Every structure is written in structure tokens, then in C-alpha cells.
């Protein structure tokens, strides 16, 4: 079973197109797939749009009454996925704004089946393409990637921050058993980095595939506060480097 976790906040304009692509990809591949959408206190029609797909795909809609932020949405989704998955299942996280394309998911799943524990859709592998992202954001992302590879290297990983990933469910189960709520303890977008850093202790096999990032298909406003994210990420790097 493939379990996809989508954290969503005010994505009514995007998530319908994403779920439609999911339906098409699932039909083409013929593989069982369950989608967990965590509606993180959206003030728009995100929940209503998602609910329309309940008859078409295996869909679990989880609602936060108030907006708690990306880290809490990821935590809720991964908790639900881990609780309802078997050891051999594959848990995928991806953005709900239609910038991550579901077609790549099945290539990532195959790589997990071939022996990898974590597969990351990477902006820094040969064949990756990025559409619609500003030069400023691209430059920040490249700088962050170089910094992490220098200070906290992980074999097989170049892209520490992309949220489009496939995990062997058994690996996440082990991490949640050990860390509990503290497995996802960082706030904001830096939580995706911290997940990788905490998984390092299990010596997982990690691989990357080239990502086609379609930011030009994103119709909703960006949820990332760049300055705050940079600050949080540097603080995280400092803490983990010191073993805190």
C-alpha cells in the first residue's frame, strides 16, 4: 500500500487539480494508494474541494480547527499514516499546491521496493527542472543545500529541504516509537530538514530522483516566510551540529 500525506492550508485553488492528477496516475499504475489530506485550519474551501474526491479515491481528510503550521500538519499526517500502515508500506509526503506531480511518486516507490529506505525528489540531480520559482528563492535553496552537505553530510542526499519524499513505513514507525512527538519538533519548513537529520541514526539507505518542480502551476499564495525559514534552518543546523 502507498500512503500519501498532503498538508494543506488554503489550497482550494490548487488541490483539486492535484487530486485529479492523482486519480489519473493511480488508474494508470493500478497500485493501491490512500491519500491523507491534513486541512490545517484553512479559511477557504480546501475541505470542500477535497471532499468531492472521496468517491473517486481512498481518501482520508483530517481537519485542524485552527492553523497550526506546516510542522504540525506533517506530524498529524505522518502519525495517521504510521498508525494505519504495515511495515512494508510506503509513506509519501508531498505539497498540496500542485507543484509536485504525482506521476513521479511511482518511480520513487519502485526505488523503495528495490531496497532504499528514503527516496527524495531532488532539485539538484541531473534532469531536474524548475519552473516559476524566482531567482532569489533558487539561490537561497542552492546555498542551503551546499551548507548542509558541508556541515551535516548524509550519504545520497543533496536536497535536504524538499518535502516530496517516499519513506519505508517501517523506518518511520521506528522513529516515532523512539522519539514520539519529538520526532517532528522543529517549526515551519525546517521540520523537513530535521526529519532527515533524525533518521540518520538508523543508517538508512537514501536515494534521490530528479524533480520537475512546477511552481508555475501553483495558484495559491506562498506560505513560506523566507527570512524566518532561513533563521530557523540555521538555528537547527547549529543545534544538530552541537548534538543538541
C-alpha beads as a LAMMPS data file, in Angstrom:
LAMMPS data file: protein, C-alpha beads

244 atoms
243 bonds

1 atom types
1 bond types

-500.0 500.0 xlo xhi
-500.0 500.0 ylo yhi
-500.0 500.0 zlo zhi

Masses

1 110.0

Atoms # bond

1 1 1 0.000 0.000 0.000
2 1 1 1.134 3.536 -0.805
3 1 1 0.029 6.200 1.674
4 1 1 0.404 9.826 0.549
5 1 1 0.337 12.639 3.123
6 1 1 -0.643 16.108 1.882
7 1 1 -0.543 19.031 4.358
8 1 1 -2.890 21.719 3.029
9 1 1 -3.555 25.286 4.099
10 1 1 -5.784 27.462 1.894
11 1 1 -5.143 25.346 -1.206
12 1 1 -8.682 25.381 -2.648
13 1 1 -7.388 26.817 -5.909
14 1 1 -4.755 24.097 -6.375
15 1 1 -5.651 20.876 -4.613
16 1 1 -8.462 19.900 -6.976
17 1 1 -6.057 19.784 -9.929
18 1 1 -3.557 17.813 -7.841
19 1 1 -6.124 15.211 -6.748
20 1 1 -7.367 14.889 -10.334
21 1 1 -3.787 14.092 -11.402
22 1 1 -3.591 11.601 -8.544
23 1 1 -6.726 9.833 -9.762
24 1 1 -5.299 9.582 -13.292
25 1 1 -1.914 8.328 -12.063
26 1 1 -3.483 5.716 -9.765
27 1 1 -5.695 4.434 -12.575
28 1 1 -2.707 4.155 -14.927
29 1 1 -0.450 2.409 -12.404
30 1 1 -3.134 0.194 -10.860
31 1 1 -1.495 0.274 -7.431
32 1 1 -3.413 0.649 -4.140
33 1 1 -2.989 4.148 -2.769
34 1 1 -4.535 6.009 0.165
35 1 1 -4.316 9.785 0.428
36 1 1 -4.328 11.585 3.774
37 1 1 -5.059 15.308 3.431
38 1 1 -4.441 17.349 6.569
39 1 1 -6.521 20.511 6.240
40 1 1 -4.592 22.820 8.525
41 1 1 -7.327 25.243 9.579
42 1 1 -7.947 26.600 6.085
43 1 1 -10.222 29.619 5.818
44 1 1 -11.099 28.887 2.196
45 1 1 -12.908 25.923 0.576
46 1 1 -9.999 23.455 0.804
47 1 1 -12.008 20.905 2.814
48 1 1 -14.981 21.123 0.443
49 1 1 -12.817 20.628 -2.646
50 1 1 -11.076 17.615 -1.093
51 1 1 -14.380 16.060 -0.011
52 1 1 -15.574 15.920 -3.621
53 1 1 -12.940 13.269 -4.336
54 1 1 -13.969 10.836 -1.597
55 1 1 -15.901 8.647 -4.018
56 1 1 -13.096 8.526 -6.573
57 1 1 -10.069 7.615 -4.433
58 1 1 -9.280 6.190 -1.000
59 1 1 -9.203 9.497 0.829
60 1 1 -8.817 10.427 4.496
61 1 1 -9.498 14.081 5.317
62 1 1 -8.176 15.253 8.688
63 1 1 -9.146 18.748 9.831
64 1 1 -7.301 21.027 12.221
65 1 1 -9.744 23.531 13.673
66 1 1 -7.060 26.219 13.688
67 1 1 -3.971 26.742 11.566
68 1 1 -1.027 25.131 13.347
69 1 1 1.655 25.431 10.669
70 1 1 3.431 23.018 8.358
71 1 1 5.272 21.061 11.055
72 1 1 2.082 20.211 12.949
73 1 1 0.270 19.301 9.721
74 1 1 3.126 16.988 8.730
75 1 1 3.152 15.483 12.218
76 1 1 -0.601 14.825 12.148
77 1 1 -0.410 13.275 8.682
78 1 1 2.587 11.068 9.427
79 1 1 1.093 9.914 12.733
80 1 1 -2.084 8.896 10.908
81 1 1 -0.091 7.191 8.160
82 1 1 2.157 5.282 10.581
83 1 1 -0.783 4.154 12.723
84 1 1 -2.671 2.749 9.729
85 1 1 0.242 1.279 7.749
86 1 1 2.095 -2.016 7.692
87 1 1 5.872 -2.276 7.947
88 1 1 6.264 -2.850 4.190
89 1 1 4.003 0.009 3.157
90 1 1 5.455 3.179 1.661
91 1 1 4.601 6.600 3.053
92 1 1 4.955 9.612 0.782
93 1 1 4.857 13.295 1.685
94 1 1 4.287 15.998 -0.904
95 1 1 2.997 19.548 -1.247
96 1 1 -0.693 20.152 -1.879
97 1 1 -0.208 23.202 -4.124
98 1 1 0.141 21.208 -7.387
99 1 1 3.861 21.955 -7.735
100 1 1 4.760 18.295 -7.001
101 1 1 3.473 15.976 -9.727
102 1 1 2.031 12.591 -8.678
103 1 1 3.491 10.778 -11.683
104 1 1 6.948 10.799 -10.065
105 1 1 5.586 9.102 -6.955
106 1 1 5.540 5.637 -8.520
107 1 1 9.165 5.880 -9.632
108 1 1 10.075 6.763 -6.054
109 1 1 8.014 3.832 -4.762
110 1 1 9.856 1.437 -7.078
111 1 1 13.184 2.641 -5.684
112 1 1 11.992 1.908 -2.148
113 1 1 10.910 -1.549 -3.271
114 1 1 14.395 -2.008 -4.741
115 1 1 15.973 -1.512 -1.306
116 1 1 16.095 2.194 -0.469
117 1 1 14.660 3.408 2.823
118 1 1 14.120 7.038 1.786
119 1 1 13.775 8.465 -1.715
120 1 1 13.839 12.229 -2.203
121 1 1 12.604 14.175 -5.216
122 1 1 15.606 16.427 -5.701
123 1 1 16.128 19.759 -7.408
124 1 1 19.861 19.068 -7.605
125 1 1 20.039 15.864 -9.638
126 1 1 20.733 15.728 -13.375
127 1 1 17.430 16.034 -15.224
128 1 1 15.711 18.174 -12.572
129 1 1 13.769 21.189 -13.839
130 1 1 12.235 24.149 -12.022
131 1 1 9.504 26.327 -13.475
132 1 1 8.100 29.502 -11.930
133 1 1 10.452 29.976 -8.956
134 1 1 12.217 33.310 -8.524
135 1 1 15.993 33.565 -8.892
136 1 1 16.176 34.746 -5.279
137 1 1 14.437 31.605 -3.986
138 1 1 16.567 29.380 -6.228
139 1 1 19.755 30.990 -4.930
140 1 1 18.686 30.579 -1.294
141 1 1 17.821 26.922 -1.869
142 1 1 21.159 26.184 -3.523
143 1 1 23.037 27.946 -0.720
144 1 1 21.168 25.994 1.957
145 1 1 21.826 22.705 0.164
146 1 1 25.560 23.398 -0.061
147 1 1 25.712 24.393 3.606
148 1 1 24.001 21.229 4.819
149 1 1 26.120 18.984 2.609
150 1 1 29.217 20.632 4.054
151 1 1 28.243 20.671 7.745
152 1 1 25.850 17.698 8.118
153 1 1 26.511 15.403 5.132
154 1 1 24.142 12.489 4.524
155 1 1 25.120 9.836 2.001
156 1 1 22.943 10.019 -1.098
157 1 1 21.327 13.364 -0.190
158 1 1 21.733 16.724 -1.893
159 1 1 18.268 18.189 -1.360
160 1 1 17.591 18.473 2.376
161 1 1 14.532 20.697 2.208
162 1 1 12.228 19.318 -0.484
163 1 1 9.115 17.806 1.085
164 1 1 8.430 15.364 -1.759
165 1 1 9.742 12.101 -0.301
166 1 1 8.976 8.405 -0.068
167 1 1 9.760 6.537 3.167
168 1 1 9.683 2.864 4.041
169 1 1 6.912 2.771 6.637
170 1 1 8.931 0.562 8.979
171 1 1 11.623 3.234 9.244
172 1 1 9.120 5.902 10.264
173 1 1 7.499 3.523 12.742
174 1 1 10.875 3.021 14.427
175 1 1 11.464 6.769 14.601
176 1 1 8.044 7.512 16.092
177 1 1 8.462 4.705 18.640
178 1 1 11.757 6.219 19.787
179 1 1 11.055 9.955 19.531
180 1 1 7.284 10.136 19.937
181 1 1 6.042 13.708 19.479
182 1 1 9.636 14.938 19.394
183 1 1 10.302 13.233 16.068
184 1 1 8.895 16.387 14.471
185 1 1 9.925 19.104 16.901
186 1 1 11.052 21.924 14.595
187 1 1 8.579 24.546 13.445
188 1 1 7.960 25.678 9.885
189 1 1 9.754 24.381 6.817
190 1 1 12.887 23.401 8.744
191 1 1 10.971 20.372 10.067
192 1 1 11.686 18.591 6.762
193 1 1 15.423 19.003 7.331
194 1 1 15.168 17.771 10.909
195 1 1 13.356 14.605 9.837
196 1 1 16.342 13.630 7.687
197 1 1 18.839 14.501 10.405
198 1 1 16.986 12.369 12.968
199 1 1 16.674 9.443 10.570
200 1 1 20.465 9.401 10.101
201 1 1 20.945 7.410 13.316
202 1 1 19.175 4.401 11.745
203 1 1 21.735 4.351 8.908
204 1 1 19.050 4.315 6.195
205 1 1 19.806 3.925 2.506
206 1 1 18.791 7.194 0.846
207 1 1 18.487 7.947 -2.843
208 1 1 17.353 10.889 -4.958
209 1 1 15.454 11.228 -8.210
210 1 1 15.331 14.381 -10.348
211 1 1 12.308 16.552 -9.597
212 1 1 10.313 18.593 -12.068
213 1 1 9.083 21.382 -9.810
214 1 1 6.067 23.106 -11.359
215 1 1 5.822 26.243 -9.257
216 1 1 4.148 27.859 -12.247
217 1 1 1.096 25.656 -11.556
218 1 1 0.790 26.959 -8.012
219 1 1 -2.168 29.337 -7.808
220 1 1 -2.211 29.875 -4.046
221 1 1 -0.019 32.307 -2.129
222 1 1 3.289 31.028 -0.801
223 1 1 3.190 30.021 2.868
224 1 1 6.947 30.360 3.293
225 1 1 8.315 33.381 5.165
226 1 1 11.803 33.389 3.703
227 1 1 13.638 35.295 6.444
228 1 1 12.052 33.257 9.224
229 1 1 12.755 29.993 7.414
230 1 1 16.422 30.868 6.901
231 1 1 16.778 31.775 10.582
232 1 1 15.073 28.577 11.772
233 1 1 17.155 26.431 9.436
234 1 1 20.457 27.961 10.561
235 1 1 19.444 27.523 14.210
236 1 1 18.616 23.878 13.527
237 1 1 21.953 23.324 11.821
238 1 1 23.759 24.837 14.807
239 1 1 21.833 22.682 17.316
240 1 1 22.328 19.412 15.442
241 1 1 25.981 20.098 14.791
242 1 1 26.485 20.506 18.537
243 1 1 24.467 17.336 19.172
244 1 1 21.595 19.126 20.907

Bonds

1 1 1 2
2 1 2 3
3 1 3 4
4 1 4 5
5 1 5 6
6 1 6 7
7 1 7 8
8 1 8 9
9 1 9 10
10 1 10 11
11 1 11 12
12 1 12 13
13 1 13 14
14 1 14 15
15 1 15 16
16 1 16 17
17 1 17 18
18 1 18 19
19 1 19 20
20 1 20 21
21 1 21 22
22 1 22 23
23 1 23 24
24 1 24 25
25 1 25 26
26 1 26 27
27 1 27 28
28 1 28 29
29 1 29 30
30 1 30 31
31 1 31 32
32 1 32 33
33 1 33 34
34 1 34 35
35 1 35 36
36 1 36 37
37 1 37 38
38 1 38 39
39 1 39 40
40 1 40 41
41 1 41 42
42 1 42 43
43 1 43 44
44 1 44 45
45 1 45 46
46 1 46 47
47 1 47 48
48 1 48 49
49 1 49 50
50 1 50 51
51 1 51 52
52 1 52 53
53 1 53 54
54 1 54 55
55 1 55 56
56 1 56 57
57 1 57 58
58 1 58 59
59 1 59 60
60 1 60 61
61 1 61 62
62 1 62 63
63 1 63 64
64 1 64 65
65 1 65 66
66 1 66 67
67 1 67 68
68 1 68 69
69 1 69 70
70 1 70 71
71 1 71 72
72 1 72 73
73 1 73 74
74 1 74 75
75 1 75 76
76 1 76 77
77 1 77 78
78 1 78 79
79 1 79 80
80 1 80 81
81 1 81 82
82 1 82 83
83 1 83 84
84 1 84 85
85 1 85 86
86 1 86 87
87 1 87 88
88 1 88 89
89 1 89 90
90 1 90 91
91 1 91 92
92 1 92 93
93 1 93 94
94 1 94 95
95 1 95 96
96 1 96 97
97 1 97 98
98 1 98 99
99 1 99 100
100 1 100 101
101 1 101 102
102 1 102 103
103 1 103 104
104 1 104 105
105 1 105 106
106 1 106 107
107 1 107 108
108 1 108 109
109 1 109 110
110 1 110 111
111 1 111 112
112 1 112 113
113 1 113 114
114 1 114 115
115 1 115 116
116 1 116 117
117 1 117 118
118 1 118 119
119 1 119 120
120 1 120 121
121 1 121 122
122 1 122 123
123 1 123 124
124 1 124 125
125 1 125 126
126 1 126 127
127 1 127 128
128 1 128 129
129 1 129 130
130 1 130 131
131 1 131 132
132 1 132 133
133 1 133 134
134 1 134 135
135 1 135 136
136 1 136 137
137 1 137 138
138 1 138 139
139 1 139 140
140 1 140 141
141 1 141 142
142 1 142 143
143 1 143 144
144 1 144 145
145 1 145 146
146 1 146 147
147 1 147 148
148 1 148 149
149 1 149 150
150 1 150 151
151 1 151 152
152 1 152 153
153 1 153 154
154 1 154 155
155 1 155 156
156 1 156 157
157 1 157 158
158 1 158 159
159 1 159 160
160 1 160 161
161 1 161 162
162 1 162 163
163 1 163 164
164 1 164 165
165 1 165 166
166 1 166 167
167 1 167 168
168 1 168 169
169 1 169 170
170 1 170 171
171 1 171 172
172 1 172 173
173 1 173 174
174 1 174 175
175 1 175 176
176 1 176 177
177 1 177 178
178 1 178 179
179 1 179 180
180 1 180 181
181 1 181 182
182 1 182 183
183 1 183 184
184 1 184 185
185 1 185 186
186 1 186 187
187 1 187 188
188 1 188 189
189 1 189 190
190 1 190 191
191 1 191 192
192 1 192 193
193 1 193 194
194 1 194 195
195 1 195 196
196 1 196 197
197 1 197 198
198 1 198 199
199 1 199 200
200 1 200 201
201 1 201 202
202 1 202 203
203 1 203 204
204 1 204 205
205 1 205 206
206 1 206 207
207 1 207 208
208 1 208 209
209 1 209 210
210 1 210 211
211 1 211 212
212 1 212 213
213 1 213 214
214 1 214 215
215 1 215 216
216 1 216 217
217 1 217 218
218 1 218 219
219 1 219 220
220 1 220 221
221 1 221 222
222 1 222 223
223 1 223 224
224 1 224 225
225 1 225 226
226 1 226 227
227 1 227 228
228 1 228 229
229 1 229 230
230 1 230 231
231 1 231 232
232 1 232 233
233 1 233 234
234 1 234 235
235 1 235 236
236 1 236 237
237 1 237 238
238 1 238 239
239 1 239 240
240 1 240 241
241 1 241 242
242 1 242 243
243 1 243 244
